[in-house]
Amino acid sequence: MHNAELASAARQLRDMWEHKVWTEEPLGPGWNTAFADWIQKFGYGRVVDALQMVSMPRFSEDGERLPPDIRDIPKFAAVEQAEEREPGMRECYLVRGRIRKKFYCTEDDDDVLALLRRLLRDGVSPTAMHQAVDEAHTIEECFVSLGLDRVEFRMAMGQAIDDVLPMRLILIREEDPEWQLWDAHWRRTRGTSLPTNKQFGWYVPSRLPPADPPTKKAKR
C-alpha cells in the first residue's frame, strides 16, 4: 500500500470510529498515524474487524455499560492475526484473560500465553483449559492439572524450583557449548527444540546429554 493509499485508509478508519463511537471531542489527526501503523502491522481487513468488535456495546458484571477504548483495536487485531497463523490461539488469548482476572496475573502474561500455546500444540483442548481455570485455586495448580510439569512451569515463569526438584539439575545457558548438544538431543527424542527461561537457559539432569543407543544391525 502506497503512502497516499495508506493515509487515505487511515483517515477512513478514523472517520469510521468517530461515526460508530460518539465522543464529546473528535479524534485528532494524530490518530491517523496510529491507524496507519496498525494497518501496516495487521492489514486493513483485520483492523476493520477489530474496530467493529471494539465499538460493540460491552457491559460489566454489574450491568454497567463500558465505554469502548480505541486502544483495544490493536489488541483485537493481534488476536485475530494469531488465530489465522495458528488455529486455536484465539481461545488461548481468552483463557489468558480469564487467568489474568482470576489469579491477578499481569507481570508474566507473555509467559502464560507461551505455555498455553505449548499445551495447545500438545493436544490440550480449549475446553480443558477453561475447565482448569474454573477448578484451580492457583495459576500453578491450573497448569499442572493440564499436564505441565511443576518444575517446567516454575522455570518458564522464572520462579524458584528448589522445593520441587526431583533431582539435582544443572542450568545450561544458550551461550554454553553444551547447549547445542542438549538442543540436538531434545530434537531427536522429543521433536522440539530445547526451551528457554528468563535466565536464557534450561535445567537438565547432567552437563552432557545421554548417548544415543547404538543402531541395531539388521540380521542377514
C-alpha positions in Angstrom: 0.0 0.0 0.0 1.5 3.3 -1.1 1.7 6.3 1.3 -1.2 8.1 -0.3 -3.4 4.9 -0.1 -2.2 4.3 3.5 -3.1 7.8 4.6 -6.5 7.6 2.9 -7.2 4.2 4.6 -6.2 5.5 8.0 -8.4 8.6 7.6 -11.3 6.4 6.6 -10.9 4.2 9.7 -10.7 7.2 11.9 -14.0 8.5 10.4 -15.5 5.1 10.9 -14.6 5.1 14.6 -16.0 8.6 15.1 -19.2 7.6 13.4 -19.6 4.4 15.5 -18.5 5.8 18.8 -19.8 9.2 19.9 -17.4 11.3 21.8 -17.5 14.8 23.1 -14.5 15.7 21.1 -13.5 14.1 17.7 -10.2 12.3 17.4 -7.3 14.5 16.5 -5.4 14.0 13.2 -2.6 12.4 15.2 -4.7 9.2 15.3 -4.3 8.9 11.6 -0.7 7.9 12.3 -1.8 5.2 14.8 -4.3 3.7 12.3 -1.7 3.7 9.6 0.7 1.8 11.9 -2.0 -0.7 12.7 -2.8 -1.2 9.0 0.8 -1.8 8.2 1.2 -4.3 11.1 -2.0 -6.2 10.9 -3.6 -5.4 7.5 -6.5 -3.3 6.6 -9.1 -6.1 6.9 -8.0 -7.1 10.4 -8.1 -3.5 11.7 -11.6 -3.1 10.3 -12.8 -6.2 12.0 -11.1 -5.2 15.3 -12.7 -1.8 15.1 -16.1 -3.4 14.6 -15.6 -5.6 17.7 -14.2 -2.9 19.9 -17.0 -0.5 19.1 -19.7 -3.0 20.0 -21.5 -2.3 23.3 -20.0 -4.2 26.3 -21.2 -4.4 29.9 -19.5 -5.1 33.2 -20.6 -7.9 35.6 -22.8 -5.4 37.4 -24.6 -4.5 34.1 -22.8 -1.2 33.7 -22.1 -0.2 30.1 -18.4 0.1 29.4 -17.1 2.8 27.0 -15.2 1.4 24.1 -11.4 2.1 24.2 -9.8 2.8 20.9 -6.5 1.4 22.3 -8.1 -2.1 22.2 -8.1 -2.1 18.4 -4.5 -3.4 18.0 -5.1 -5.9 20.8 -8.1 -7.4 19.0 -6.2 -7.3 15.7 -3.3 -9.2 17.2 -5.6 -11.9 18.5 -7.1 -12.4 15.0 -3.7 -12.4 13.4 -2.5 -15.1 15.8 -5.6 -17.2 15.1 -5.0 -17.1 11.4 -1.4 -18.2 11.8 -2.3 -21.0 14.3 -6.0 -22.0 14.7 -6.9 -22.2 18.4 -4.8 -19.2 19.5 -7.9 -17.1 19.9 -9.1 -19.4 22.7 -5.6 -19.2 24.3 -5.9 -15.5 24.5 -9.4 -15.8 26.1 -8.0 -18.3 28.6 -5.2 -16.0 29.4 -7.7 -13.2 30.0 -9.5 -15.4 32.5 -6.3 -16.4 34.2 -5.3 -12.7 34.4 -8.6 -11.9 36.0 -8.8 -14.8 38.4 -5.2 -15.0 39.5 -4.3 -11.4 39.1 -1.5 -12.3 36.7 -0.2 -9.4 34.7 3.6 -9.4 35.0 4.1 -12.8 33.3 1.3 -12.5 30.6 3.6 -13.4 27.8 4.9 -16.5 29.6 1.4 -17.6 30.4 0.4 -17.3 26.7 3.5 -19.2 25.6 2.6 -22.1 28.0 -1.0 -22.1 26.7 0.3 -22.2 23.1 2.6 -25.1 24.1 -0.3 -27.0 25.6 -2.5 -26.4 22.6 0.2 -27.8 20.3 0.4 -30.9 22.7 -3.2 -31.5 22.1 -4.9 -29.9 25.1 -8.3 -28.7 24.1 -9.5 -25.1 24.9 -12.4 -26.7 26.8 -9.9 -28.4 29.2 -8.1 -25.1 29.6 -11.3 -23.2 30.6 -12.2 -26.1 33.0 -8.8 -25.9 34.6 -9.2 -22.2 35.2 -12.6 -22.8 36.8 -11.4 -25.6 39.2 -7.9 -24.4 40.1 -7.1 -22.2 43.1 -3.6 -21.1 41.9 -2.1 -20.5 38.5 0.4 -23.2 39.1 -2.3 -25.7 40.0 -4.1 -24.7 36.8 -1.2 -25.6 34.6 -0.2 -28.7 36.5 -3.8 -30.1 36.1 -3.4 -29.6 32.3 -0.3 -31.9 32.3 2.5 -29.4 32.6 5.3 -30.5 34.9 5.5 -28.3 38.0 9.3 -27.8 37.6 8.9 -26.8 34.0 6.1 -24.4 34.9 8.2 -22.6 37.5 11.2 -22.4 35.3 9.1 -20.9 32.5 7.7 -18.4 34.9 11.1 -17.6 36.5 10.1 -18.9 39.9 12.1 -20.8 42.5 12.3 -24.6 42.0 14.4 -25.8 44.9 11.4 -27.2 46.8 10.0 -29.2 43.8 13.2 -30.5 42.2 13.0 -34.3 41.8 16.8 -34.4 41.4 19.8 -32.2 41.1 19.6 -30.2 37.9 22.1 -28.1 36.1 21.4 -24.9 34.4 22.6 -24.9 30.8 22.6 -21.4 29.1 22.4 -20.7 25.4 26.0 -19.5 25.3 27.3 -22.7 26.9 28.9 -25.3 24.5 26.7 -28.0 26.0 23.5 -26.1 24.8 23.9 -27.3 21.2 24.3 -30.9 22.3 21.2 -30.8 24.6 19.2 -29.0 21.9 20.1 -31.7 19.3 19.2 -34.4 21.9 15.7 -32.8 22.5 15.1 -32.5 18.8 15.9 -36.2 18.3 14.0 -37.5 21.3 11.1 -35.0 21.7 10.8 -33.5 18.3 11.2 -29.9 19.6 14.0 -27.6 20.5 15.2 -27.0 24.0 13.1 -24.4 25.7 14.5 -21.3 27.5 13.5 -19.5 30.7 14.2 -16.0 31.9 17.8 -17.0 32.6 18.3 -17.7 28.9 18.8 -21.4 29.6 17.1 -24.6 30.8 17.7 -27.1 33.7 18.9 -30.5 32.6 20.0 -33.5 34.7 23.6 -33.6 33.6 26.2 -31.4 31.8 26.1 -33.6 28.7 23.0 -35.4 27.3 22.8 -39.2 27.4 24.5 -41.0 24.5 22.2 -42.3 21.8 21.7 -46.1 21.9 23.7 -48.0 19.2 21.8 -48.7 16.0 20.8 -52.3 15.7 22.1 -54.0 12.6 19.6 -55.9 10.5 20.1 -59.7 10.7 21.1 -61.3 7.4 
